[in-house]
Structures are given as C-alpha cells and as structure tokens.
Amino acid sequence: MSDDVAPVETMPSSVVERYLSRASHDGRMVFDITFELERPIDVDRLRESWIRTMECHPRMHAQLIGKGTHQTWHVGKATPDVLFADVPFDGDTDSNAVPTPCVRRGAGAILLHSSNPEWPAIRFRFHHGACDGVGATRIVGDFLCDLHGIRHRNSSEDAANRAAKESVTSGGGPLKIPDLRNTWSTIKGRNVRFDRHVVARGSNELMKTADHEPAPRLIAADTIATDLTTDNADWLRERLRGGGIPLNDFAVAAVLRALGDASNDAGSNKTFLMVMNPVHMRHWKDRRSTANHVGFAYVRRRHDQVHDGLLDSVHQELDSVRQHGTAGELSWGIGAVEGVPGILPLIERRGWFTPTASLTCISMLRYGRRYGFDRGAMIGGSPVTRFGITAPIQARGELAITIWDIGTELGWSVRAAAKDVASRDAARQLALRLRQLSGPQSPLVA
C-alpha cells in the first residue's frame, strides 16, 4: 500500500450485514464453493496466494464488534492461522467439523485445503455477513489470478480499501420503503415447510420417475449435488437464451414446480410455496466491492399455480422486482425495527419471512483466460474434476438450493438443515426432480 493511503481501521456496518450476522442463524449463514481436483497441489503456494488476496479485501479479516445498530467492523491483520486451514475432509464431512468463518472473530472467509489423499480439493468458505455471492466470486477470481501469476484489475490493495470505505452503507442499494401490499402478499396465509410437508410424507411417485444417472453426489454432509449432462446443459442454455429468460428466473420456477410436486397433499387456498431469491443491487461504483449489495425477493405460488405459464409469470415478477427495487424493502423494514428489543426474534418465530426454500444462482465464475485457465480447468497445475456450491440457511430455514453455470458445468445443489436419513433422501429426490425439470422433458421450457 502506498504511504499516502491510510489503512482501513474501522468501518460502519449495514442493516443487511448486521442481520446476516445474527446468532439466531445458528452458524449456518455460511456458504461454500468447492473445487474437487485430480491430484493434490502445493499447500504453501495456496496459503500465500490466499493471504495476499485477503489483504486486498479488508472486510474478510475484519471483526464485527458491538450490539444492535452500534456495530462496527474492526479490521485486523490477515493471518494464515485464522484464514487458512489444511485439514482432512471429503464430500461427507459435516460442515461443523472443519474450520468455519465467523465475523465475530475476524474471519469473513476461510480457504480449506483437503489433506485427504483420497479426496483432493479446495473449499472457499464465506460468511454471508461479510460478503454476498457476487463478492465471493470476485474474491475467488482474484485468488485464482494471484495463484496463476496474473495481476487482476481488482487486486490493487488501494482500490480494494477505497471500495470498502465507499460500500460501508451498502445493504442492497438504496433502501426501499415497503409497499404494504407487497408485505401483505408475502406474509398472508402460511408457507409449505420442507420437513413437515415433504420429508414427512416420504418419496413422491412423480419424483421416483426421474433419471438417476449420473447419480447425485454429496458435496457436504447436508448437501446433495447433481450435474446436468453436457447435452442437457447446452439445451437449457440455448432455450433460455432464445426466450430471454435469465437462468435465475428459470431456477426459481423450477424450484416452485419441484416443491409443488413433492407436497401436493398440502395444497389449499391459504397455503403457499415460497422461494426467497437474493437479488443483487449493485451500482457501477460498487462493481469492485465485495460487500453485501443484496436484496431479497419473495416469490409465492399456490399449488394450483405451479403448472401452466409458471416460467413466464415468475420471470415477469422478478423483472418487476429488479426494475422497481422491491428487493430492498426487507432491508428498510429490518432497519426500521432492529433497534426495538425483541422485534426481530418475534418476526423470526412467526415465520412471516421464512421461505419453503431459498434459491441462489451463481453464473459469474468461468474457466477463462482472465483467471489464468489457459490450459482448461486447472488450479495450481491440477485439473478440476468437479465443482459444487453449498448455500447458507437463514434462521428457522429448512432448505437452501443453488444452481450454477460455470461454462463447462451446469448443476444444482440441495442443502437440508436437518441431517437425518429421511431429510437426506428427500433432498436427493428433490435434486433429481430439479435435474429432470432442466432437461428436454421439462414442462417448464417449451
């Protein structure tokens, strides 16, 4: 860092950062990005590149201190002991059995290297209170550039520190004063629950018809992943591109349809399938920031609304959300009440904003030359064999689903909060159904 630029020492926190850092999330507000490798790679080289990358992103090694609205980020030193770990793990390892990010102790992100010779891999773990999905992919990109000897345009420490200062009030862009009609449409009636309405009723006959090859795989003890074949992935990309439908909007519709199929016995005029969908609300000035610029869209449908015209209606709704900034309404609401003792715990207990499932779409990270992939998908000289993402789960949430498109692979993951056999089986069946809905036999895509 140049001598005339003072280091970032403290930063204010935003509404979203404070909410996502609440203890009520029970340590599950963490998301993982995993690259499985063909062979082990140099641990020292990984560690050095990661720490250099962390030094360019102050919020990743800042500690969130204080209570209520009086919480600030205190930036500490990026130390390997806190931010990097060489530990044995594989796809069946409990996420609590390996080092976990915690913004309360100055670790917004941790890079894990698997010392298990049977499962070589690296796993990026991020706390959602420190960054959002777009920010995480930027950090992973910066790390890959450093590892592969490329100076990335985001890797200037001065620029990163300035971005951190400029983004301290971010909470998903300008806070949107709620339209009470939107609030009522979100909280009226009751939501389908994964544990009660899907897991408890066992495997659905329709879901049993799904193609089981290739078999779903574990990428964490609580997360099932499934990959589309190359032909099906290309087919889906072509159809969505031709219809002008973002992958995110298709995924929301697919999750609604799959959950509707799996819980049709719960259908009624007062029961809703609800998908919470993070909406990125960055402005141009925030393009290099890794802080939270995220809002939340809540898409609800009754069981009789998840068939004809579902994809078009979901796309129109999310287009309206993005156009009018509706996703910022929840941030405004949280900011208005977070200083009142007991209000946020009451809202969480009532479950008004607890969805049937959350859906996260990641499609920014690609195996391109900009990240040093000149010889294909290789990290540190080892070919990447498989990729996976595990999404965070909010307080009282039961299901988190992710779809990703990294150019060479398109896949889904399903994370269940409960870790019993029945929940894992239901998550596996749901992953199979989502894969079926993503192929040529899908009733969603004409």
C-alpha positions in Angstrom: 0.0 0.0 0.0 1.4 3.5 -0.8 2.4 5.7 2.1 -0.2 8.4 1.4 -3.1 6.0 1.7 -4.1 5.3 5.3 -5.2 1.7 6.1 -8.8 1.0 6.8 -9.1 0.6 10.6 -12.9 0.7 11.2 -15.9 0.6 9.0 -19.6 1.0 9.8 -21.9 -1.9 9.4 -25.0 -2.0 7.2 -28.5 -3.3 8.0 -28.0 -6.4 5.9 -24.6 -7.2 7.4 -26.0 -6.9 10.9 -29.0 -9.1 10.1 -26.9 -11.8 8.4 -24.5 -11.9 11.4 -27.2 -12.6 14.0 -26.6 -15.5 16.3 -30.2 -16.8 15.5 -28.9 -18.2 12.2 -27.0 -20.8 14.3 -23.8 -20.7 12.4 -25.5 -21.7 9.1 -25.1 -18.3 7.4 -22.0 -19.7 5.7 -21.7 -20.7 2.0 -19.1 -22.9 0.4 -17.5 -23.0 -3.1 -15.7 -26.3 -3.7 -13.3 -27.4 -6.4 -12.6 -31.1 -6.5 -9.2 -31.8 -8.0 -7.5 -34.7 -9.8 -4.4 -34.5 -7.5 -3.1 -32.6 -4.6 -1.5 -29.2 -5.1 1.2 -27.2 -3.3 -0.2 -26.1 0.1 2.3 -23.4 0.7 1.6 -21.8 -2.6 -2.1 -21.9 -1.9 -1.7 -20.3 1.5 0.5 -17.5 0.2 -1.8 -16.6 -2.6 -4.9 -16.7 -0.4 -3.4 -14.4 2.3 -2.2 -11.9 -0.4 -5.8 -11.9 -1.8 -7.3 -11.4 1.7 -5.0 -8.4 2.3 -6.8 -6.8 -0.7 -10.3 -7.3 0.9 -10.3 -5.8 4.4 -13.9 -6.9 5.3 -12.7 -10.5 5.0 -10.4 -10.1 8.0 -12.4 -7.6 10.0 -14.2 -8.3 13.3 -17.8 -7.2 13.7 -18.0 -5.7 17.2 -20.9 -4.2 19.2 -24.6 -4.7 19.6 -27.8 -3.6 17.9 -27.3 -0.7 15.5 -24.0 0.2 17.1 -21.9 -2.5 15.4 -18.7 -1.7 13.5 -16.1 -3.6 11.6 -12.6 -3.5 13.1 -10.0 -4.5 10.5 -7.2 -6.8 11.8 -4.3 -8.4 10.1 -4.8 -11.2 7.6 -3.2 -14.1 9.3 -2.9 -17.7 7.9 -3.9 -19.3 11.3 -7.3 -17.7 11.1 -8.0 -17.6 7.3 -6.4 -20.8 6.0 -6.5 -24.5 7.1 -5.0 -27.7 5.8 -7.4 -30.3 7.1 -8.8 -33.7 6.0 -12.4 -33.6 4.6 -14.5 -35.0 1.8 -18.0 -34.8 0.5 -19.5 -36.5 3.5 -17.8 -34.3 6.1 -20.0 -32.3 8.5 -19.5 -28.6 7.9 -19.1 -28.1 11.6 -16.2 -30.5 11.7 -13.9 -28.1 9.7 -12.9 -24.5 10.4 -15.9 -22.2 9.8 -15.9 -18.4 9.1 -17.1 -16.2 11.9 -17.4 -12.4 11.6 -17.3 -12.1 15.4 -13.7 -13.3 15.4 -12.4 -11.6 12.3 -12.8 -14.4 9.8 -15.2 -13.5 7.0 -13.7 -16.1 4.7 -11.6 -19.2 5.1 -9.8 -21.3 2.4 -9.6 -25.1 3.2 -7.2 -27.4 1.5 -8.1 -31.1 1.8 -5.3 -33.1 3.2 -7.3 -36.3 2.4 -5.3 -38.0 -0.4 -8.5 -39.8 -1.5 -10.4 -36.5 -2.0 -8.1 -33.7 -3.1 -10.0 -30.4 -3.1 -10.0 -26.8 -2.1 -13.0 -25.2 -0.5 -13.7 -21.5 -0.1 -16.0 -20.8 2.9 -17.6 -17.4 3.2 -19.8 -15.8 5.9 -22.7 -14.1 4.3 -22.4 -11.2 6.8 -19.1 -10.3 5.3 -19.9 -10.6 1.6 -22.6 -11.7 -0.9 -22.3 -14.3 -3.7 -21.1 -11.8 -6.3 -18.4 -10.6 -3.9 -17.4 -14.2 -3.2 -16.9 -15.0 -6.8 -14.8 -11.8 -7.2 -12.6 -12.9 -4.3 -12.2 -16.4 -5.8 -11.4 -14.8 -9.1 -8.7 -12.6 -7.5 -7.2 -15.6 -5.8 -7.0 -17.6 -9.0 -5.4 -14.7 -10.7 -2.8 -14.5 -8.0 -2.2 -18.2 -7.9 -1.7 -18.3 -11.7 0.5 -15.3 -11.8 -1.9 -12.7 -13.3 -2.4 -9.2 -11.9 -6.1 -8.8 -11.8 -7.8 -5.4 -12.2 -9.4 -5.8 -8.7 -6.2 -6.8 -7.0 -4.9 -3.3 -6.1 -5.0 -3.0 -2.4 -5.6 0.7 -2.6 -8.6 0.2 -4.8 -9.9 -2.5 -2.6 -9.6 -0.3 0.5 -11.3 2.6 -1.2 -14.1 0.2 -2.3 -14.5 -1.0 1.3 -14.9 2.6 2.5 -17.4 3.6 -0.2 -19.5 0.5 0.4 -19.9 0.7 4.2 -23.5 1.8 4.0 -24.5 -0.8 1.4 -27.4 -3.0 2.3 -28.6 -3.9 -1.2 -28.5 -0.5 -2.8 -30.9 2.3 -1.8 -33.3 1.1 0.9 -36.8 0.8 -0.5 -39.7 1.9 1.7 -42.1 -1.0 1.7 -45.3 -1.1 -0.2 -47.7 -2.6 2.3 -49.4 -4.5 -0.5 -46.1 -6.3 -1.1 -45.7 -7.0 2.6 -49.2 -8.5 2.9 -48.8 -10.7 -0.2 -45.6 -12.0 1.4 -46.9 -12.8 4.9 -50.5 -13.8 4.3 -51.5 -17.4 4.8 -48.9 -20.0 5.6 -45.9 -21.4 3.8 -45.2 -25.0 2.9 -42.4 -26.4 5.1 -39.8 -28.9 3.8 -39.7 -31.0 7.0 -43.4 -31.2 7.6 -44.8 -31.3 4.0 -42.0 -33.0 2.0 -39.8 -35.1 4.3 -42.6 -36.4 6.5 -44.7 -37.7 3.5 -41.8 -39.7 2.0 -40.7 -40.1 -1.6 -43.1 -38.8 -4.2 -44.1 -41.2 -7.0 -43.6 -38.5 -9.6 -40.1 -37.8 -8.3 -39.3 -41.5 -8.5 -39.6 -41.3 -12.3 -36.6 -39.0 -12.5 -33.5 -40.2 -14.4 -31.0 -41.3 -11.7 -27.9 -41.2 -14.0 -25.5 -39.7 -13.3 -26.1 -40.3 -9.6 -26.4 -37.3 -7.3 -23.3 -36.8 -5.1 -22.5 -35.4 -1.6 -20.5 -32.2 -1.5 -21.1 -31.8 2.2 -22.8 -33.9 4.9 -26.0 -31.9 4.5 -25.8 -31.1 0.7 -26.7 -33.2 -2.3 -25.4 -32.0 -5.8 -26.4 -33.2 -9.3 -24.9 -32.2 -12.6 -26.6 -31.9 -16.0 -25.1 -33.8 -18.9 -23.3 -31.6 -21.4 -26.1 -32.1 -23.9 -28.8 -31.1 -21.4 -26.9 -28.1 -20.2 -26.3 -26.9 -23.7 -30.0 -27.4 -24.5 -31.1 -25.4 -21.4 -28.8 -22.5 -22.1 -30.0 -22.3 -25.7 -33.7 -22.4 -24.8 -33.3 -19.8 -22.1 -31.2 -17.5 -24.3 -33.8 -17.8 -27.1 -36.6 -16.8 -24.7 -34.7 -14.1 -23.0 -35.0 -15.8 -19.6 -32.2 -15.5 -17.0 -31.0 -18.7 -15.5 -32.0 -17.4 -12.1 -35.6 -16.9 -13.1 -35.8 -20.4 -14.6 -34.4 -21.8 -11.4 -37.0 -20.1 -9.2 -39.8 -21.5 -11.4 -38.2 -25.0 -11.3 -37.9 -25.0 -7.5 -41.5 -23.9 -7.2 -42.6 -26.7 -9.5 -40.5 -29.4 -7.8 -41.6 -28.4 -4.4 -45.2 -28.3 -5.6 -44.9 -31.8 -7.0 -43.4 -33.0 -3.7 -46.0 -31.5 -1.4 -49.3 -31.6 -3.4 -51.2 -33.0 -0.4 -50.6 -29.7 1.4 -52.2 -27.6 -1.3 -55.0 -25.2 -0.3 -56.1 -21.6 -0.9 -54.2 -20.4 2.2 -51.0 -22.5 1.7 -48.1 -21.1 -0.4 -44.9 -22.4 -1.8 -42.4 -19.5 -1.2 -38.9 -19.1 -2.6 -36.6 -16.5 -1.2 -34.3 -15.3 -4.0 -31.3 -13.0 -3.3 -31.3 -10.1 -5.8 -28.0 -8.2 -6.4 -28.5 -4.5 -6.4 -25.0 -3.2 -7.3 -24.4 0.2 -8.8 -21.5 0.9 -11.1 -19.5 2.4 -8.3 -19.9 -0.9 -6.4 -18.6 -3.1 -9.1 -15.3 -3.9 -7.3 -16.8 -4.1 -3.8 -17.3 -7.5 -2.2 -19.7 -6.2 0.5 -23.3 -7.1 0.7 -25.3 -5.3 -2.1 -28.1 -7.8 -1.9 -31.9 -7.5 -1.6 -34.4 -10.3 -1.2 -37.3 -11.2 -3.5 -40.1 -13.5 -2.2 -41.9 -15.4 -4.9 -45.1 -17.2 -3.7 -47.4 -19.5 -5.6 -50.3 -21.8 -4.5 -50.1 -25.4 -5.7 -52.6 -24.8 -8.5 -50.3 -22.0 -9.8 -47.2 -24.0 -10.5 -48.2 -25.6 -13.8 -49.3 -23.6 -16.9 -47.4 -20.4 -17.5 -45.3 -20.6 -14.4 -41.9 -19.7 -16.0 -43.4 -16.6 -17.7 -45.1 -15.4 -14.6 -42.0 -15.8 -12.4 -39.9 -14.0 -15.0 -42.3 -11.1 -15.2 -42.5 -10.9 -11.4 -38.7 -10.9 -10.9 -38.2 -8.4 -13.8 -40.6 -6.1 -11.9 -38.6 -6.6 -8.7 -35.4 -5.7 -10.4 -36.8 -2.7 -12.1 -38.6 -1.2 -9.2 -36.1 -2.1 -6.4 -38.7 -4.1 -4.5 -35.9 -6.4 -3.2 -34.7 -3.5 -0.9 -38.0 -3.4 1.0 -37.0 -6.0 3.6 -33.8 -4.1 4.4 -35.8 -1.0 5.0 -38.1 -2.9 7.3 -35.3 -4.5 9.3 -33.6 -1.2 9.7 -36.8 0.4 11.0 -37.3 -2.2 13.8 -33.9 -3.6 14.6 -33.4 -1.2 17.4 -36.6 -2.3 19.2 -35.8 -5.1 21.7 -37.4 -8.4 20.8 -38.9 -7.5 17.5 -36.6 -9.4 15.2 -36.8 -12.6 17.3 -40.6 -12.3 17.2 -40.6 -12.0 13.4 -38.4 -15.0 13.1 -40.6 -17.1 15.4 -43.7 -16.1 13.5 -42.0 -17.3 10.2 -43.5 -14.5 8.1 -40.3 -14.3 6.0 -39.2 -17.9 6.4 -39.5 -19.4 2.9 -40.1 -23.0 1.8 -36.7 -22.8 0.2 -34.0 -20.2 -0.7 -32.6 -20.2 -4.3 -29.2 -18.8 -5.2 -27.9 -18.6 -8.7 -24.2 -18.3 -9.4 -23.1 -17.8 -13.0 -20.2 -15.3 -12.9 -17.3 -17.6 -12.3 -16.0 -19.1 -15.6 -12.8 -21.1 -16.5 -11.5 -18.3 -18.7 -8.1 -16.7 -19.5 -8.8 -13.8 -17.2 -8.3 -16.2 -14.2 -5.4 -18.0 -15.7 -7.2 -21.0 -17.2 -5.1 -21.1 -20.4 -4.9 -24.9 -20.4 -8.5 -25.5 -19.4 -10.0 -26.1 -15.9 -6.8 -26.4 -13.8 -6.0 -24.9 -10.4 -2.3 -24.9 -9.4 -1.5 -27.4 -12.0 -4.2 -29.9 -11.1 -7.2 -30.5 -13.3 -10.6 -29.6 -11.8 -12.8 -32.8 -11.8 -16.0 -31.4 -10.2 -17.5 -28.2 -8.8 -20.1 -27.5 -6.2 -21.7 -24.8 -4.1 -23.5 -25.1 -0.7 -25.8 -22.2 0.1 -26.5 -20.6 3.5 -29.7 -21.3 5.5 -31.4 -18.5 7.4 -32.9 -18.7 10.9 -35.6 -21.3 11.0 -35.0 -22.1 7.4 -35.0 -25.8 6.3 -33.9 -25.8 2.7 -31.3 -23.9 0.6 -31.0 -24.6 -3.2 -28.3 -23.4 -5.6 -27.9 -23.5 -9.3 -24.6 -22.7 -11.0 -23.3 -22.3 -14.6 -19.5 -22.1 -14.8 -19.4 -22.5 -18.6 -18.3 -26.1 -18.6 -20.7 -27.4 -16.0 -24.3 -26.6 -15.0 -25.6 -28.1 -11.8 -27.8 -28.0 -8.8 -27.3 -28.5 -5.1 -29.9 -29.0 -2.3 -29.0 -28.4 1.3 -31.3 -29.5 4.1 -31.0 -28.1 7.6 -31.9 -31.4 9.2 -29.2 -34.1 8.7 -31.3 -37.3 9.3 -31.6 -40.0 6.7 -35.1 -39.1 5.7 -34.1 -35.4 5.0 -31.1 -36.5 3.0 -33.3 -38.9 1.0 -35.9 -36.1 0.3 -33.1 -33.7 -0.7 -31.7 -36.4 -3.1 -35.2 -36.9 -4.7 -35.6 -33.1 -5.0 -32.3 -32.8 -6.7 -33.3 -35.5 -9.2 -36.5 -33.7 -9.9 -34.8 -30.4 -10.5 -32.4 -32.0 -12.9 -35.4 -33.6 -14.7 -37.0 -30.1 -15.0 -33.8 -28.8 -16.5 -33.8 -31.2 -19.4 -35.6 -31.6 -22.8 -38.6 -33.3 -21.0 -39.2 -30.3 -18.8 -42.7 -29.0 -18.8 -41.4 -25.5 -17.9 -39.4 -24.8 -21.1 -41.2 -25.0 -24.4 
